Amino acid sequence: MAVDAHAQAEGGSAEETVRRRDLAVRAAVEQGLLNEETPLLCLLDTAGIRASAAALTSAFDRALAPGTPVLHAFAVKAAPLVPVLRLLADAGLGCEVASPGELALARAAGVPPERIVLDSPAKTAAELREALALGVAVNADNRQELERLDALVAAAAPASPIGVRINPQTGAGTIGALSTATATSKFGIALRDPGARAWLVRAYLDRPWLTRLHTHSGSQGVPLALIAEGVRELYALAEEINTAAGRRQVDTLDIGGGLPVNFASDAATPTWTEYVGELRSAVPGLFSGAYGLVTEFGRALTAKHGLVLSRVEYTKSTGGRAIALTHAGVQLLTRTVYAPAAWPVRILPYSAKGTPLTGPLIPQDIAGPACFAGDLLAAARELPPLSPGDLVCVPDTGAYAFTAHYGYNSLPRPPVHGFTVTPSDEVRFRLARAAQSPSAIPPEAGAATPDALL
Ligand SMILES: *Cc1c(COP(=O)(O)O)cnc(C)c1O
């Protein structure tokens, strides 16, 4: 099938992903990474991330007119770890950042300012000044930010390309909290509000230094055709501005990210090739070479290449329900725990030796360590009976999950290891982020000022 062929070309086949995962889980046990002291860890499949980056790059390269300037900026919030940013930079990507912390991470990874895009909706004057001084590209979110930029640009001609984010108001997907292009979404300047379009064209004519247009009109739960519709609106506005200006003032379109991820199986769908296909039919001009292109994908680059691995500490039966108590919960899968219907995850059971667990299926709750009843990764999930010492693996957690640690119950951040598999099936681990020790928590919780409230 075409989709399988693309998936294979894009990220290695699902079979390869599963094979590498099984080898890694077993090796994590055999090499002693998972033990009494470390009952919880996170793994990143380095080859999988590389394959995703290559798939993204080649899908657009195949469609774009030769010589079109293109920057694929990884949305840092999806996996804010310096080694991940460095790996992606090595694969040719830049960074999209949305806070001073994310900018610091991109710089720590050695990403040059001209390959960084700054996009947050609430940038302070100091953040804007720093970005402009560095030459980081900036997308203004709103009219007041544009006025702030007027003053900064008047004071010192910026090296940065500057654009405006628009909300095409093309509609919501299935997850309200992740739908950025509804009539009332908080991001960007709303294109369909009365008078907004004319105001925007005038704003560009008055500011010759505005050379980009930006939208990020989708994310998990938004169909590809709807994302492409937002990009079509972006393109049409750029053409309108350039016609009014009588020159190609807007020279680069930043189409954001938002490729959804399949959390139901190991198939890496939809693919970038499919998305590029949607874009080609909705916005053929995007690929003509008339505009440079910036993309900002996050989730689809890393989600399927991360996994959480936890030992089952205890099992019990309560009110007739079998419950497995594990170390992986709300601190790592915050969205799943608070919004389980929108963010279901798969639970893959392994034995204490790291081999896939089989057996008759019985409904079990997979519970996390946090002290509230809702801290469940799965409820009444049909799984082989789990025993203390067995392992549960949560795949597809390489974006917005363990990389976005939540400090509930002062649960420490677990270690993150990257892994590669040699041709002879040997698994090599590299520590990408050390575990946070419990003793590191008090210094981040006011230990230096214990008497502050006396
Ligand atoms: C979060 C975000 C992205 C990345 O979205 P994904 O769904 O992870 O691809 C890109 N651009 C902006 C402005 C964002 O806020």
Ligand as a Chemical Component Dictionary entry (heavy atoms), coordinates in Angstrom:
data_LIG
# 
_chem_comp.id                   LIG 
_chem_comp.type                 NON-POLYMER 
_chem_comp.pdbx_formal_charge   0 
_chem_comp.three_letter_code    LIG 
# 
loop_
_chem_comp_atom.comp_id 
_chem_comp_atom.atom_id 
_chem_comp_atom.alt_atom_id 
_chem_comp_atom.type_symbol 
_chem_comp_atom.charge 
_chem_comp_atom.model_Cartn_x 
_chem_comp_atom.model_Cartn_y 
_chem_comp_atom.model_Cartn_z 
_chem_comp_atom.pdbx_ordinal 
LIG C1 C1 C 0 3.733 23.948 19.298 1  
LIG C2 C2 C 0 4.051 24.736 18.072 2  
LIG C3 C3 C 0 4.612 24.105 16.957 3  
LIG C4 C4 C 0 4.803 22.605 16.872 4  
LIG O1 O1 O 0 3.599 21.921 16.786 5  
LIG P1 P1 P 0 3.571 20.335 16.576 6  
LIG O2 O2 O 0 2.126 19.997 16.642 7  
LIG O3 O3 O 0 4.357 19.741 17.683 8  
LIG O4 O4 O 0 4.179 20.043 15.245 9  
LIG C5 C5 C 0 4.974 24.890 15.884 10 
LIG N1 N1 N 0 4.796 26.234 15.896 11 
LIG C6 C6 C 0 4.253 26.869 16.938 12 
LIG C7 C7 C 0 4.094 28.341 16.893 13 
LIG C8 C8 C 0 3.854 26.145 18.058 14 
LIG O5 O5 O 0 3.298 26.788 19.100 15 
# 
loop_
_chem_comp_bond.comp_id 
_chem_comp_bond.atom_id_1 
_chem_comp_bond.atom_id_2 
_chem_comp_bond.value_order 
_chem_comp_bond.pdbx_ordinal 
LIG C1 C2 SING 1  
LIG C2 C3 SING 2  
LIG C2 C8 DOUB 3  
LIG C3 C4 SING 4  
LIG C3 C5 DOUB 5  
LIG C4 O1 SING 6  
LIG O1 P1 SING 7  
LIG P1 O2 DOUB 8  
LIG P1 O3 SING 9  
LIG P1 O4 SING 10 
LIG C5 N1 SING 11 
LIG N1 C6 DOUB 12 
LIG C6 C7 SING 13 
LIG C6 C8 SING 14 
LIG C8 O5 SING 15 
# 
